[in-house]
Amino acid sequence: MTLTLLLGGARSGKSTLAVECGRAWPGEVTFVATAEPRDADMAARIERHRLERPDSWRLVEEPLELQALEELESARAELLIVDCLTLWLSNALEAGFSDDDVRDRAELTASRAGSRSGPVLVVTNEVGLGLVPETALGRRYRDLLGNVNALYAAAADRAFFVVAGRPLPLGPAAVDRVLPP
């Protein structure tokens, strides 16, 4: 049906917008969470996010294996919210995934998300607008997340850059849209 990418900076309102969309959806909602409570701060964040979501939503906690999403009845027209690719990538790097494996898995899951009968909202951060990270791992993470985001954007029917809670539509990538006539 429709894959929609919500991209933005930290605390830009992406997750809040995704939850608002879920509340407005007339059917069932499944929320796929990629965060893990590895410290007290993250545990508190996860709990705050849980309290924002209706109890009627199905929750799938899947920090790493997003290809498991295909097990979520693809024929159903429920809304699927994935929050977020940023933490998924962090988990993948910590698990030792190669750069190629990350890109392959992202391409596969983006394609599958785009082919579901129900809509999919995917939340992710844009981390490439600031300073160049000082460490090799930081640069690898930034570059890979840019790759993952681009793969999802290419598979998406719609993409939005969220700034201060406001979604700004992103048009399709096309040379003829950029070059003068």
QUIGI-V229735 format. One record per residue. N is the residue number from 1. OMEGA is omega as a letter, one per 40 degrees, with the letter a starting at -180 (* if undefined). BURIAL is # if it has 9 or more other ideal C-beta (glycine too) atoms within 8 Angstrom, else .. D_LAST is the distance of its C-alpha to the last C-alpha in whole Angstrom. Layout:
n->N omega->OMEGA burial->BURIAL d_last->D_LAST
n->N omega->OMEGA burial->BURIAL d_last->D_LAST
This chain:
n->1 omega->a burial->. d_last->33
n->2 omega->i burial->. d_last->31
n->3 omega->i burial-># d_last->31
n->4 omega->i burial-># d_last->30
n->5 omega->i burial-># d_last->29
n->6 omega->a burial-># d_last->30
n->7 omega->i burial-># d_last->30
n->8 omega->i burial-># d_last->31
n->9 omega->i burial->. d_last->33
n->10 omega->i burial->. d_last->37
n->11 omega->a burial->. d_last->38
n->12 omega->i burial-># d_last->35
n->13 omega->a burial-># d_last->36
n->14 omega->a burial-># d_last->35
n->15 omega->i burial-># d_last->38
n->16 omega->i burial-># d_last->39
n->17 omega->i burial-># d_last->36
n->18 omega->i burial-># d_last->37
n->19 omega->i burial-># d_last->41
n->20 omega->i burial->. d_last->40
n->21 omega->i burial-># d_last->38
n->22 omega->i burial-># d_last->41
n->23 omega->a burial->. d_last->43
n->24 omega->a burial->. d_last->41
n->25 omega->a burial-># d_last->41
n->26 omega->a burial->. d_last->43
n->27 omega->a burial->. d_last->44
n->28 omega->i burial->. d_last->46
n->29 omega->i burial-># d_last->44
n->30 omega->a burial-># d_last->45
n->31 omega->i burial-># d_last->44
n->32 omega->a burial-># d_last->43
n->33 omega->a burial-># d_last->44
n->34 omega->a burial-># d_last->44
n->35 omega->i burial-># d_last->46
n->36 omega->a burial->. d_last->49
n->37 omega->a burial->. d_last->52
n->38 omega->i burial->. d_last->53
n->39 omega->a burial->. d_last->54
n->40 omega->i burial->. d_last->55
n->41 omega->a burial->. d_last->52
n->42 omega->i burial-># d_last->50
n->43 omega->i burial-># d_last->53
n->44 omega->i burial->. d_last->52
n->45 omega->i burial-># d_last->49
n->46 omega->i burial-># d_last->49
n->47 omega->i burial->. d_last->52
n->48 omega->i burial->. d_last->50
n->49 omega->i burial-># d_last->47
n->50 omega->a burial->. d_last->50
n->51 omega->i burial->. d_last->51
n->52 omega->a burial->. d_last->48
n->53 omega->i burial-># d_last->47
n->54 omega->i burial->. d_last->50
n->55 omega->a burial->. d_last->52
n->56 omega->i burial->. d_last->51
n->57 omega->i burial-># d_last->48
n->58 omega->i burial->. d_last->49
n->59 omega->i burial-># d_last->49
n->60 omega->i burial-># d_last->48
n->61 omega->a burial->. d_last->48
n->62 omega->a burial-># d_last->46
n->63 omega->a burial-># d_last->46
n->64 omega->a burial-># d_last->45
n->65 omega->a burial->. d_last->45
n->66 omega->i burial-># d_last->42
n->67 omega->i burial-># d_last->42
n->68 omega->i burial-># d_last->45
n->69 omega->i burial-># d_last->43
n->70 omega->i burial->. d_last->43
n->71 omega->i burial->. d_last->46
n->72 omega->i burial-># d_last->45
n->73 omega->a burial->. d_last->46
n->74 omega->i burial-># d_last->42
n->75 omega->a burial->. d_last->43
n->76 omega->a burial-># d_last->44
n->77 omega->i burial->. d_last->41
n->78 omega->i burial-># d_last->42
n->79 omega->i burial-># d_last->40
n->80 omega->i burial-># d_last->40
n->81 omega->i burial-># d_last->39
n->82 omega->a burial-># d_last->39
n->83 omega->e burial-># d_last->39
n->84 omega->i burial-># d_last->38
n->85 omega->a burial-># d_last->37
n->86 omega->i burial-># d_last->37
n->87 omega->i burial-># d_last->41
n->88 omega->i burial-># d_last->41
n->89 omega->i burial-># d_last->39
n->90 omega->i burial-># d_last->42
n->91 omega->a burial-># d_last->44
n->92 omega->i burial-># d_last->43
n->93 omega->i burial-># d_last->43
n->94 omega->i burial->. d_last->47
n->95 omega->i burial->. d_last->48
n->96 omega->i burial->. d_last->46
n->97 omega->i burial-># d_last->43
n->98 omega->i burial->. d_last->41
n->99 omega->i burial-># d_last->38
n->100 omega->i burial->. d_last->37
n->101 omega->i burial-># d_last->39
n->102 omega->a burial-># d_last->38
n->103 omega->i burial-># d_last->34
n->104 omega->a burial->. d_last->36
n->105 omega->i burial-># d_last->38
n->106 omega->i burial-># d_last->35
n->107 omega->i burial-># d_last->32
n->108 omega->a burial-># d_last->35
n->109 omega->i burial-># d_last->36
n->110 omega->i burial-># d_last->33
n->111 omega->i burial-># d_last->32
n->112 omega->i burial-># d_last->36
n->113 omega->a burial-># d_last->35
n->114 omega->a burial-># d_last->32
n->115 omega->i burial->. d_last->34
n->116 omega->i burial-># d_last->37
n->117 omega->i burial->. d_last->38
n->118 omega->a burial-># d_last->38
n->119 omega->i burial-># d_last->35
n->120 omega->i burial-># d_last->35
n->121 omega->i burial-># d_last->34
n->122 omega->a burial-># d_last->34
n->123 omega->i burial-># d_last->35
n->124 omega->i burial-># d_last->34
n->125 omega->i burial-># d_last->33
n->126 omega->a burial-># d_last->30
n->127 omega->a burial-># d_last->32
n->128 omega->a burial->. d_last->30
n->129 omega->a burial->. d_last->29
n->130 omega->a burial->. d_last->32
n->131 omega->i burial->. d_last->34
n->132 omega->a burial->. d_last->34
n->133 omega->a burial-># d_last->38
n->134 omega->a burial->. d_last->41
n->135 omega->i burial->. d_last->42
n->136 omega->i burial->. d_last->41
n->137 omega->i burial->. d_last->42
n->138 omega->i burial-># d_last->39
n->139 omega->i burial-># d_last->36
n->140 omega->a burial-># d_last->37
n->141 omega->i burial-># d_last->37
n->142 omega->a burial-># d_last->34
n->143 omega->a burial-># d_last->32
n->144 omega->i burial-># d_last->33
n->145 omega->i burial-># d_last->33
n->146 omega->i burial-># d_last->29
n->147 omega->a burial-># d_last->29
n->148 omega->i burial-># d_last->31
n->149 omega->i burial-># d_last->29
n->150 omega->i burial->. d_last->26
n->151 omega->i burial-># d_last->28
n->152 omega->i burial-># d_last->29
n->153 omega->i burial-># d_last->25
n->154 omega->a burial->. d_last->24
n->155 omega->a burial-># d_last->27
n->156 omega->i burial-># d_last->27
n->157 omega->a burial->. d_last->25
n->158 omega->i burial-># d_last->25
n->159 omega->a burial-># d_last->25
n->160 omega->i burial-># d_last->26
n->161 omega->a burial-># d_last->26
n->162 omega->i burial-># d_last->30
n->163 omega->i burial-># d_last->31
n->164 omega->i burial->. d_last->34
n->165 omega->a burial->. d_last->34
n->166 omega->i burial->. d_last->31
n->167 omega->i burial->. d_last->29
n->168 omega->a burial->. d_last->25
n->169 omega->i burial->. d_last->23
n->170 omega->i burial->. d_last->21
n->171 omega->i burial->. d_last->18
n->172 omega->i burial->. d_last->17
n->173 omega->i burial->. d_last->16
n->174 omega->a burial->. d_last->13
n->175 omega->a burial->. d_last->11
n->176 omega->i burial->. d_last->8
n->177 omega->a burial->. d_last->9
n->178 omega->a burial->. d_last->9
n->179 omega->i burial->. d_last->6
n->180 omega->a burial->. d_last->4
n->181 omega->* burial->. d_last->0
